[in-house]
Amino acid sequence: MTRFIFITGGVVSSLGKGLASAALGALLQARGYKVRLRKLDPYLNVDPGTMSPYQHGEVYVTDDGAETDLDLGHYERFTGVASRRSDNVTSGQIYQKIIAAERRGDYLGGTVQVIPHVTDAIKNFATARQEDCDFILCEIGGTIGDIECLPFLEAIRQLGNDLRGNALFIHLTLVPYIASAGELKTKPTQHSVKELRGIGIQPDIVMCRSEREIPEADLRKISLFCNVPENAVIPALDVDTIYEVPLSYHARGLDTEVLRIFGIDDAPEPDLRPWQEVVQRIKEPEGEVNIAVVGKYVGLQDAYKSLREALVHGGIANKVKVNIEWIDSEIFESEDAVLHLEGVNGILVPGAFGKRGAEGKIKSITFARERLVPYFGICFGMQMAVVESARNLAGLPDASSTEFEKPCLPLVGLMTAWEHDGGQVTRSASSDMGGTLRLGAYDAHLTEGSQVQKIYGATTISERHRHRYEVNINYVEKLEETGMVFSGMSPDGVLPEIVEIPEHPWFIGVQFHPELKSRPLDPHPLFVSFIKAAVERSRLV
Ligand code: GLN
């Protein structure tokens, strides 16, 4: 029997609903339960795939190739459960399906309406593929009071009824501190819960985000006005690291309360030692390293959410603090600016789309290669590493990517452009944006004895992809003459997946996104190894 937990948010956005959901998932899991987390997004985009990282932060890709909300990244990092396409739905997706069905005539002339057609579709999504889960946690995106949330709230209200006894509602609100009054205020929480009750949802638990300890009297007030028992008012205070959130919520009784409401009285105590260990390593590092992330969307850190966390995980594994310097690659396009990189212990060029800043990234890669600074290129960062070696070592000054340079020597281009051309290297770059993204998990075969094979401890790996362009296999020989090794290839041997420079202390480029699979309790081997190399470098400089 699967139980459902619905999580809504009130007062303001960005309260960390995704994190709260993920942390509760981790707590239930630490008690031995099987959990799955889902996100219901009210916006009208079909998925976040085409949304600007500035608007929406990172696009999180699942094994089965869905482009999803970044909260799914939190879910995976906290629970280790791989998300699937069926774990994220948007209004856009729901309407697209319903309208297609209407056009086909599936409704047999009936009127198609928000209730019941849209709400039924939402209910079906939330309750699909329960498998043997003990708990399914569904986070509703947006904030109570948003017009577009209404069908979702109506759907979960109905589910509360349908699943009577097997569903509970958690509402996350803000208790702000008003400096001029010197007080925390409960009124926004009261109003938000009132709004929710107006829709017909009585929350079972109210979680109160607050930057200060909430006095007993205020907790009692919230309990009274929001109609929830006192021990179901859970203070959710700011903590030093997000990985402390499960511990903090447990200390406040969140998981205990959830189990009590469901009438589960034989639950084992949670084993929180792995989380304690992670938090201790973050809070008491034995050293630190400075990593420069030379990217494009550095103004908004949510754009590189998983990357940032994966670097933290690499630090946890090496017991060091990782200081990340976010650098806009465009600055390296002016003379000698790369010298700013002098003091860093590692350079990482992450994924990106389009031309802006590409030349600056290439300059930073030259710097890393020549100065023997550990270099990690991810997706675009791998493509640019190949272009850099081609231009500066292989004597191919016109080398570039057809993504932004046409015509050019296509070291990187659409796979369709050379897959079928019999290995003929051409100067034409006729490819357009017609290709589709290669999305989701694909295997790669690693060369026995290569650095990456040793790092992974395996010769076949599976990693998640999100790219349209590929390194051109026709240049492999020429590049290998420069000392670059193609140490990971697609199983059919056609698509380069990994390059490395064995003569360099640590120079690895990967076509996939390893950061999507890194977790605090199971850091990704490439990040562990990269940070280790940065630690070694820090001892030299
Ligand atoms: N823009 C490049 C491509 O489409 C790289 C994408 C990425 O870095 N995620 O192949």
Boltz pocket constraint, residues with backbone or C-beta under 6 A from the ligand:
constraints:
  - pocket:
      binder: B
      contacts: [[A, 350], [A, 351], [A, 352], [A, 353], [A, 354], [A, 378], [A, 379], [A, 380], [A, 381], [A, 403], [A, 466], [A, 467], [A, 468], [A, 469], [A, 470]]
      max_distance: 6.0
